[in-house]
Amino acid sequence: MNNVKLILAILILISINSCKKDPIETKEGTLRNVAEQNNLFYIGSTFLNNIAVNENDREDYKRVLGEEFNYLQCEWDMSMEAVWTDRYEYNFEWCDNAADFAIAHNMKLRGAHLIWHGALPEWDIEALSNAEFEIAVKEYMDTLMTHFNTKYPGLITEWNVVNEVIDHDGIINSGETRFRPSIFLDKMGVDFVKKSFTWANEIDPSAKLYICDYDFLGNETDNKGKADLLYTLVTELLNENVPIHGVAEQMHLDTDPEMGNQDMNYYSTTMDRFGNLGLDFQITECTIAIKNGVGSLDERLQEQADILSDVIKLCKTKPYFTGFSFWGFVDTHTYLDENEYPVLFDKNYEPKPAFFSTYNALKDN
């Protein structure tokens, strides 16, 4: 009888062990804490006023955002479209909510973007003459920057002055400029970037001023043309003593093999080109879509995680690298569909492999 009981006990133990899964990875700390403990660059994400105020998951949204990040920027709420409601009228409510959130959670707020073709005011700014347009844009920049310097002194120390101004194909055709078509180019001419940086510096001489664009990191075949155009523009600005202090890459990626590979050697040499000019460098809008990648969902999530790990480990080696920000942090609240799984947390605010790879990359010496 005792032998029977012993055999049954062994069989039960074998059954239990066979059903055990690998240990579930758990969060042992926050991204901001490990970055601060290791004296690294800022780790950031975006603030969406509508989500923080109106959505059912707003408490989870605010809790995770405040816990994990020490650097905040508005995705849309600080844009011309959101703030500049009429020629002489402004609405700061939404971007002020971001500023209040940043202060409450001991975060820095990044100013973005002063000049961006993608978020023009809804009133008829195109009806202004070229001279009137230039005056109006300068007054807008002055009003926005002065608002934050007065109401929230010291909160914003960095501004994206111009965003996405380089031709998106990275090619200059005969008779064309290096710039993408925009109302700023049409109304202010090819010196609109130079003017914008000069005005921003006059308004806030203490701020670091950035030019931001996308698709100049990646690999030499697909991205060097645009990097060359940006580099030439930046060197010309520096040679003319235009106050520019940093360059930012958005880094919106896709694991779809047709979208191109991410070559860390190319990343490194391209970042060094700008760092060697004495400029700071940041990645400000990171997403990595995986919907059209290769393999199972788990395999694509791991590829996403591996890319993040490689990039962050590289950034840690660059003394001029000052900030890494995600364009959102939970899959349900980004500009991409949640089925792209583009960021660090799933729809239930559970950390994904991308979170752990980011955390470990920041933590590892």
N, C-alpha and C positions, 0 to 999 in steps of 0.2 A: 504493500500500500504506500509506504514511504517512497519507494522508487517511482511509483506512478505520479505522486505529487511532485517529486523532483523533476521528472520529465516534463510535466505540465508547466511547471514554473520556468524551466529553460525555454520551452516553446513560446510562452507568453513574452519572455524577455527578448527573444529573437524577433518576435513579431513587432514589439514596440520599437526596437532599434531599427528595424527595416523601414518603419514609417517615418522615422525622424528625417527632417530636412536640414540642409545646411543652415548654420546660424544666420539669423536676419541681421543685417547691418543696422546699427542704431546710431542716432546722432549723439555725439559726445560733447559737442560745443557748437558755437556759432561761427559763421564766416568772419564777422567783424572782430570777434574776440581773438581768433587765431591770427588774423592779419595784424591787429594791434599789438598782440603779444610778441610777434616776430618783427615788429617795426617795419611793416611792409607798406605798400601803396594802399590807397583807399579801395574799398570793395563796395560797389554800389548797385542801385536799381532805380527804376522809375516810379513816380507817383502819379496815379490816375485819380483825380478828384471824384469823378463820377462813381468809381468803384468804392472808394473810401467812404463815401457819403450815402450812396443809394442801394448798393447791392446787398443781397441777403448774407453773403459771406464777408461783409466788410470788416467784422471784428477779427476774423482769421487773417484777412488781408493786412490789416494794420498791425496786428501782433507779429506776424512773421517778417513783414517789411522792417519794423522797428528793431526786432531782435537780431536779424541777420546782417544788416547793412549799416555802414557808417557814412554813406555818400548817397545823396538823393538828387534826382533831376526830374523835371516835368517832361512827360512824353509829348504833351500838346498844350497844357494849361498855361505855359509861359510864352506861347507863340503870338505873333501878330494877330492871327485869326481869333485867338481867345481873348486877348487883352485890348487890342486897338479897335474899339467898337464904332468910332466915328472920327472924323478928322481931328477934333480936339477932345474926344471922350475916351476914357479908359475904364476897364473893369479888372481890378486886381484880386477879386474874391477867390478865384480858383487857385491862382499861384500863391496867394497869401496862405491858403490852407496848406499847401505844400511846405511853405516856410515855417508855419506854426508846427507842423508835424516834425520837421527836421529839428527844430529847437527842442521840442518835447522829448525827442529820442537821441539827443546829442549827436546829430548828424550835420555834415556840411551840405549845403545846397549848391548845385552847379547851375550857372546861368546858361540857358539854352532855349532857342537859338535866336540871336538878334536879327540876322538876315537869312531867310530861307524861302525859296520859291514855293515850297510845298504847303505853306500855311499863311497865305495872304489875307489881309482883312477883308471882311465881306462888303464894306462900303466901297464905293467906286474910286479906288485909288488910281486906276488907270486913266481917269479923266483929268488928272493933274498934268500940267505942263511938265517938261523935264526939270526946269528950275524949281517949280513948286514941289515936285516929287522929291527931289534931293533935300530940300529944306524940311519937308515933312518927315522923311526917314530919319534925318539927324535929330529932329525934335522927339520922335518916337523913342529912339535909342536913349536920349537924354532922360526922358520921362521915366522909362522903365528902369534903367540902371539907378537913377537918383532915388526912385521909390524904394528900392531894396536897400541902398546905402543909408537912407534916412530912417526907414522903419525897422530894418534888420541889420544894423551895422556889423560888419565882420562875418556875416553868414555866407555871402557869396564872395569868393576870392578868385573864381575862374569863370570865364564866359566863353561859350562858342560864339564867335563873332559872325562868321559866315559858315554856312552848312551846304554841302553838296553843290559846289559851284564849278567843279571841274567837269568837262565833257564826259558823260557816263561811259562812252566807248574808249576813252583814252586815246583818241585820234584827232589830229588837226588836219582837216581837209583844206584844199586850196581856197584861200579867201576867207577862211573861218578862224575864230579865236580858239583858245584852249578852253573857253568857258561854255558851260551848257547854256542854251537859250533861257532867258529869264527877263522879267520886267526890270530887274535891277541893272542888267546889262544893257537893255534897251534904253532905259531912262537916264542912267548915270554913266554909261560908257565903260570901257575896259578898265578904268581906274576905280570901279565901285568897291573892289576888295580893299585897295589901298585906303580909300576914303573911309571905309567902315572901321578899319582897325585904328586909323588916326583919330576918328571921333570917339571911339570907345576908350582909347587911352586918355583923351582929354577929359572925358566924363569921370573916369575912375583910374587915375594913374597907378594905383596900387594893385589892380587886378591883373591876373595872368590871362592873356588873350589867345584863343585857339582857333585854328581852322580845322574843320571836321569834314570828312568825306568817307566814301565806302569803296570797296573793291580795289584798293591799292595794295592790300596784303592778299596773300593766297599763294600764287606760284608765278614764276617768271614768265611763262608762256601767256597766261591769261591776264595778268595784272600789272606787269612792269610798265606798259605804256601809260597807264593812268598815274602810276607812281612817279614816272619821269615828269609828266606835266605838273603834278603837284610840287615835286621837288624844285623844278625850275621856277615856278611861281614863288615859292617860299624864299628861295635864294635871292630872287630879284627884290622882294619886299625887304629882306634883311640888308641887302646892299644899298637900298634907298633909305635905310634907317627907319623903316616902318615898324612900329611896336608890335611884334608878334612873338609869342613866348612858347607856343606848343602846337602840336599836330595830333589829331585824333582820328582813329579808324573806327568805323561802326561795327564791322565784323558780323554781318548777317550771313551765316553760312548755311549750307545744305549738304547732307551726306549723300545725296544723289550723285553717283559717279560722273554723270554728264556735266555737273556744275563745276568740276575741277577739284584737284587735290590741294591739301594744305601742306605746303613745304616749309618746315620750320627753319631751314637754312635761308630760304628767301625771306621769311618773316624777319629773321635776325638781321640780315644785311640791309633790308629796307628800313627797319626801325633805326638801325645805326646810322643810316644816311642822314636822317633828321636829327638824331641825338648828337651826332658829330657837329652839327651846326649850332649846338648849344641850346637846343629846344627840348622841352619836355614832350613826352609821348603818352597818350592814353588810348585805351579801347573803351568806347562809351556806349555801345548799343548791342551788346552781344546776344545773338540768338543762333541756335543751330537746329534747323528743321530736319526731321528724319523720315517723314512720310514716304518719300520716294527713294530712300536708301535701299541697300541690299541686305537680305537676311531677315531673320525673325525680328519681332519687336525687341526682344531682349538683346539681340546682337546689335541692332541699330542704336538702342539706348546706350550700349557699351561703347560703340564707336563715338557717339556724341561725347560721352564721358572722357574717352581717351584723347579726343581733340582738345577739350578744355584743359585737361591735365598738361598736355604738351605745351599749349600756349602760355598757361599761367607759370609753369616752370621756366619757360623762356623769359617771360616778363620779369621774373625775380632776378634774373642775371643782369638786367639793364638798369644802371643807376639813375638814368633819366626817366624811367617809367614811373608815373605817379598815380594812376588810377585805372581800375578795371570795373566796368559797369555792365550789367545785364539790362536788356530792354524788356523789363518785366521779370517776374520771378516765378509765377504760377501759370501753368499751361493754359488755363481758362481766361486769362487776362493779359494777352499780348495782341499785337496787330496781326498775328498769324492765327490760323485755325488751331484749336486745341489738339486736333489729330496730328499736327506736326510735332507735338511734344517738344516745343522749342527751348524750354528753360529748365530751371532747377527743381521745381516742385510740381507734382501732379495735381489734378483737379481737386483732390482731397487734402491738399497742402502737405502731402507726405513727400519727403525728400527722395529724389531719384538717383540713379548712379552718377548723374552729372553733378549733383550736390556733393556726393562723397569724394569724387575725383577732384573737385574744386577745393574742398576742405583739406584733403590730404596733400594736394599740391602746395597750398598755402602753408601747411604745417611742416612739411618735410624740409629739412635743412639741405 
